[in-house]
């Protein structure tokens, strides 16, 4: 037996599923969410590509006797993201740098 909430969710129309008040707005939201999902997939792919390139750089640096992390480069990356996206850009860059460093 399904709960009232489950039954309501299963039979909810597009407006209810999106939080919109009209079917027209729900259609717009549905299309925009599909676009966001596509963009998210592309962003994830780009982050994975960035991680792979970073690993190549780290390997070359370590093999040549250098350190895994180049702090001046990381500072430049942080500044680039901050300048482009504001304060939240710094947090995003920190997350990317953490993902791309691997185990330090």
C-alpha positions in Angstrom: 0.0 0.0 0.0 1.4 3.4 -1.0 1.4 6.4 1.3 -0.6 9.5 0.4 2.6 11.4 -0.3 3.9 8.7 -2.7 0.6 8.5 -4.5 0.4 12.3 -4.8 3.9 12.5 -6.1 3.2 9.8 -8.7 0.1 11.6 -9.9 1.3 15.1 -9.6 1.2 17.2 -12.8 4.2 19.1 -14.3 3.4 22.2 -12.3 3.4 20.3 -9.0 6.7 18.5 -9.8 8.5 21.7 -10.6 7.0 24.0 -8.0 5.6 26.2 -10.8 2.1 27.6 -10.6 1.3 27.1 -14.3 1.8 24.4 -16.9 3.7 26.9 -19.1 6.1 27.8 -16.3 6.5 24.1 -15.6 7.4 23.4 -19.2 10.0 26.1 -19.2 11.4 24.8 -15.9 11.5 21.3 -17.2 13.4 22.3 -20.3 15.8 24.4 -18.3 16.5 21.6 -15.9 17.3 19.3 -18.8 19.8 21.9 -20.0 21.3 22.2 -16.5 21.7 18.4 -16.4 23.5 18.5 -19.7 25.8 21.3 -18.5 26.5 19.5 -15.3 27.6 16.4 -17.3 29.9 18.6 -19.4 31.3 20.3 -16.2 32.0 16.9 -14.6 33.8 15.8 -17.8 35.9 18.9 -17.8 36.8 18.5 -14.2 37.9 14.9 -14.8 40.0 16.1 -17.8 41.5 18.8 -15.6 42.4 16.2 -13.0 44.1 14.1 -15.6 46.1 17.0 -17.0 47.1 18.0 -13.4 48.3 14.5 -12.7 50.6 14.7 -15.8 52.0 18.1 -14.5 52.5 16.8 -11.0 54.3 13.7 -12.3 56.7 15.8 -14.4 57.4 18.1 -11.6 58.0 15.3 -9.1 60.2 13.3 -11.6 62.3 16.4 -12.1 62.9 16.8 -8.4 60.3 19.4 -7.7 57.3 19.5 -5.4 53.9 18.1 -6.2 52.2 21.5 -5.5 53.2 24.8 -6.9 51.7 27.4 -4.5 52.3 30.4 -6.7 50.4 28.7 -9.5 47.5 27.8 -7.1 47.4 31.4 -5.9 47.0 32.5 -9.5 44.2 30.0 -10.1 42.4 31.2 -7.0 42.7 34.8 -8.2 41.5 33.9 -11.7 38.3 32.3 -10.3 37.8 35.1 -7.8 38.1 37.7 -10.5 35.7 35.9 -12.8 33.1 34.7 -10.2 33.6 36.7 -7.1 34.0 35.3 -3.6 32.2 32.0 -4.4 34.7 31.5 -7.3 37.5 31.2 -4.7 35.6 28.4 -3.0 35.0 26.7 -6.4 38.7 27.0 -7.2 39.7 25.6 -3.9 37.5 22.6 -4.5 39.0 22.1 -8.0 42.5 22.4 -6.7 41.8 19.8 -4.0 40.4 17.4 -6.6 43.3 17.9 -8.9 46.1 17.6 -6.3 45.5 14.0 -5.6 46.9 12.7 -2.3 49.4 15.3 -0.9 
